[in-house]
Amino acid sequence: MAFTLKQLRYFVAVAEHGSVSRAAQTLAISQSAVTEAIKFLEDDLGIQLFDRHPRGLNITHKGHQFLRHATSILAEVSGARRALTEKEEEIGGELHLGVTSLMAGYVMSDLLARYRRANPQVEVSAIEDNGEYLEHLLIGGELDVAVMVVSNLHDKLALQMEILDVSPYRLWLPIGHRLVTHDSINVDDLGGEQLIMLDIDEMGEAAMNLLSALGRRPRIAFRTRSVEAVRSLVATGAGIALLPDLVYRPWSLEGDRIESRDVSGALPVVQVGMAWRKGSPLSPAARDFIAIAKGHQAVRDR
């Protein structure tokens, strides 16, 4: 028997939350229903999707590969339903998009692919830059929509925003690190640790401000604008990192494992979303981009 869309949604929820109980709470269903769905998928696919441990679940390498297919399938089904029920006329014209560096790799690529499939007659152009400059272009009318970290907006009075995802900060650790076995990690445990800083989309500044506000002077081992470099450095024991869960992947490019842990305390969250000029009429092409992005998030929230 083939797996169902409902089982795929349950699997995606568990992968995102790292826990059957948290996934069940988000989905508003019983934990047994989620557990049964995961077991069915593993039996049907003949692979182990998760490694079980006392604190929850870690997605396996095969599970991570299947996750990409699962999210794509759910997005395609949502897009097909939307195309049949909402769109009556083919949209044309131009769409000018902006995107920050982090969002280009983790959010925009998928959104843009689905938008182009839904609107082949729209001529799309996109530029990548820092958030402050993208705000300038939005206010000046040079961009229709920007995909960015909206929790860092400077001119909220001039811009309208839509939150697509909220991603908490988590601690990245190499296998064998002394904190991996801790049931609870707090900021005091990070004293003396070398930190790997990601300096894009204000991630490095946010982590520095966080630790400074909590009385911890960070010791910076390495600064980089590459997420893959952070993964490799953490995995090989060069340091630890505090980054939003959005960019976490359990393996480096070299195939080394990276652990991720919650840190107790008032850690900030990253709000990922879209922004456009407030009070300015949106073109049909821009309105449909916003609708597709919101529809994709609705699939992830089910």
C-alpha positions in Angstrom: 0.0 0.0 0.0 1.4 3.4 -1.0 1.8 6.2 1.6 -0.7 9.0 1.9 -0.4 12.8 1.9 -1.5 12.8 5.5 1.4 10.5 6.4 3.8 12.8 4.5 2.4 15.8 6.5 3.0 14.0 9.8 6.5 13.0 8.7 7.4 16.6 7.8 6.0 17.9 11.1 8.1 15.3 13.1 11.2 16.2 11.1 10.7 19.9 11.7 10.0 19.6 15.5 12.4 16.7 16.3 9.7 15.1 18.5 6.6 13.1 18.0 4.9 14.8 20.9 5.6 18.3 19.6 4.5 17.3 16.1 1.3 15.8 17.5 0.6 19.0 19.4 1.2 21.2 16.4 -1.0 19.0 14.2 -3.7 18.7 17.0 -3.8 14.9 16.7 -2.8 12.0 19.0 0.8 10.9 19.3 -0.1 7.4 18.4 -1.4 8.6 15.0 1.9 10.3 14.3 3.9 7.2 15.5 1.9 4.9 13.3 2.4 7.2 10.2 6.2 7.2 10.7 6.3 3.4 11.2 4.2 2.9 8.0 6.5 5.2 6.0 9.6 3.4 7.2 8.1 0.0 6.4 6.9 1.1 3.0 10.2 2.8 2.0 12.4 0.1 3.6 14.5 2.7 5.4 14.9 4.2 8.8 13.8 7.8 8.8 14.7 8.7 12.4 17.2 7.7 15.0 15.4 7.5 18.4 17.0 8.9 21.6 15.7 9.9 25.0 15.3 13.6 24.1 13.4 12.9 20.9 14.3 12.0 17.3 17.2 12.8 14.9 16.4 12.5 11.2 18.7 10.1 9.4 20.6 10.8 6.2 18.0 8.9 4.2 15.3 10.6 6.1 16.7 14.0 5.2 16.7 13.0 1.5 13.1 11.9 1.8 12.1 15.1 3.5 13.1 17.1 0.5 10.8 14.9 -1.7 8.0 15.0 0.9 7.9 18.8 1.2 8.0 19.1 -2.6 5.1 16.7 -3.1 3.0 18.6 -0.5 3.8 21.9 -2.1 2.9 20.6 -5.6 -0.5 19.2 -4.4 -1.3 22.6 -2.8 -0.3 24.4 -5.9 -2.5 22.1 -8.1 -5.5 22.7 -5.9 -4.9 26.4 -5.9 -4.5 26.5 -9.7 -7.8 24.8 -10.2 -9.8 26.7 -7.7 -8.4 30.3 -7.7 -6.7 31.2 -11.0 -9.0 32.0 -13.9 -6.7 34.1 -16.1 -3.1 33.6 -16.9 -1.0 36.4 -15.3 1.6 38.2 -17.3 3.9 41.2 -16.8 7.0 41.6 -14.7 7.9 40.7 -11.1 10.9 42.3 -9.4 12.0 40.5 -6.3 14.6 41.1 -3.6 16.2 38.5 -1.3 18.8 38.4 1.4 21.7 36.0 1.3 20.4 33.5 3.8 16.9 33.5 2.3 18.2 33.0 -1.2 19.3 29.4 -0.4 16.7 28.4 2.2 13.5 30.0 1.1 13.6 31.8 -2.2 14.7 29.0 -4.5 11.7 26.8 -3.8 9.2 29.8 -3.9 10.6 30.9 -7.2 10.5 27.5 -8.8 6.8 27.1 -7.8 5.9 30.6 -8.9 7.5 30.2 -12.3 5.6 26.9 -12.9 2.3 28.6 -12.0 3.0 31.8 -13.9 5.2 31.0 -17.0 4.2 34.3 -18.7 5.6 36.5 -15.9 9.1 37.9 -16.5 10.8 37.5 -13.1 14.0 39.3 -12.0 15.6 39.0 -8.5 18.5 40.6 -6.8 20.3 39.6 -3.6 21.5 42.2 -1.1 21.4 43.1 2.6 18.1 43.7 4.3 18.6 47.5 4.8 19.3 48.0 1.1 16.3 45.9 0.0 14.1 48.0 2.2 15.4 51.1 0.4 14.5 49.5 -3.0 11.0 48.5 -1.8 10.2 52.0 -0.5 11.6 53.5 -3.8 9.3 51.3 -5.8 12.2 49.4 -7.5 11.2 46.1 -6.0 7.7 44.6 -5.7 8.4 42.1 -2.9 11.4 41.1 -0.8 12.0 37.8 1.0 14.0 38.5 4.1 14.3 38.3 7.9 11.3 40.6 8.7 12.1 40.6 12.4 15.0 43.0 11.5 12.9 45.5 9.5 14.2 49.1 10.0 11.2 51.0 8.5 8.1 49.2 9.6 5.9 52.2 9.1 6.6 52.2 5.4 6.5 48.5 4.7 3.8 45.8 4.9 5.1 42.4 6.0 3.8 38.8 6.1 5.5 36.2 8.3 6.1 32.9 6.7 8.0 31.1 9.4 9.4 31.6 12.9 12.7 29.9 13.6 14.2 29.7 17.1 18.0 29.8 17.8 19.6 26.5 18.6 23.1 25.4 19.5 25.1 23.4 17.0 27.6 20.9 18.4 30.1 18.3 17.0 29.7 14.7 17.9 31.5 14.0 21.2 31.2 17.5 22.5 30.8 17.7 26.3 27.4 19.3 26.0 25.8 16.7 23.7 24.9 14.5 26.7 23.4 17.3 28.7 19.6 17.1 29.1 19.4 20.8 29.6 21.8 23.5 28.2 21.8 27.1 29.4 23.9 30.1 28.4 26.2 29.6 31.4 27.3 26.3 29.9 28.8 28.1 26.9 31.5 29.9 28.9 34.9 29.4 27.4 33.5 27.9 24.2 34.9 29.0 20.8 32.0 30.3 18.6 31.7 30.0 14.8 29.8 33.2 13.6 27.7 33.4 10.5 27.8 37.0 9.3 24.9 37.2 6.9 21.3 38.5 7.5 22.5 40.0 10.8 22.9 36.4 12.2 26.3 37.1 13.7 25.3 40.4 15.2 22.2 38.8 16.7 24.2 36.0 18.4 26.8 38.5 19.7 24.1 40.7 21.2 22.4 37.7 22.7 25.4 36.4 24.5 26.5 39.9 25.6 23.1 40.7 27.0 23.2 37.5 29.0 26.6 38.4 30.5 28.7 36.2 28.3 31.5 37.7 26.3 31.8 35.5 23.2 35.1 34.1 22.1 35.0 34.1 18.3 37.0 31.4 16.6 35.9 32.0 13.0 33.7 34.4 11.1 32.2 33.4 7.7 29.4 34.2 5.3 29.0 30.6 4.3 26.5 28.3 6.1 28.4 25.3 4.7 31.6 26.5 6.2 29.9 26.8 9.6 28.7 23.2 9.3 32.1 21.9 8.4 33.9 23.9 11.2 31.4 22.8 13.8 31.4 19.2 12.7 35.2 19.0 12.9 35.3 20.5 16.4 36.6 24.0 15.5 33.8 25.6 17.6 30.1 25.7 18.3 27.4 27.9 16.7 24.2 29.6 17.7 21.9 29.8 14.6 18.2 29.7 13.8 16.8 26.2 13.3 15.9 27.2 9.7 19.4 26.5 8.5 20.2 23.4 10.5 21.1 20.3 8.6 22.5 17.2 10.5 25.5 16.7 8.2 28.3 18.8 6.7 29.3 18.5 3.0 31.9 16.0 4.1 29.3 13.8 5.7 30.2 14.6 9.3 27.4 14.7 11.9 26.2 17.9 13.6 24.1 17.8 16.7 21.5 20.5 17.5 20.3 21.3 21.0 17.8 23.7 22.6 19.3 26.3 25.0 17.1 27.3 27.9 16.5 31.0 28.5 15.1 33.9 26.6 16.6 33.2 23.2 15.3 35.3 20.3 13.6 33.9 17.2 14.1 34.7 13.6 10.9 35.8 11.7 11.2 34.8 8.0 8.8 36.5 5.7 8.0 38.9 2.9 7.9 42.7 2.8 6.4 45.2 0.3 5.7 48.9 0.2 2.7 49.8 2.4 -0.2 51.6 0.6 1.1 50.9 -2.9 -1.1 48.8 -5.2 0.4 45.5 -6.0 0.5 44.1 -9.5 -1.3 40.8 -10.2 2.1 39.2 -10.5 3.2 40.4 -7.1 -0.1 39.5 -5.5 0.2 35.9 -6.8 3.7 35.6 -5.5 2.6 36.5 -2.0 -0.4 34.1 -2.3 1.9 31.2 -3.4 4.3 31.9 -0.5 1.4 32.0 2.0 0.0 28.8 0.5 3.3 27.0 0.9 3.5 27.9 4.5 -0.1 26.7 5.1 1.0 23.3 3.8 3.9 23.2 6.3 1.6 24.2 9.1 -1.0 21.4 8.6 
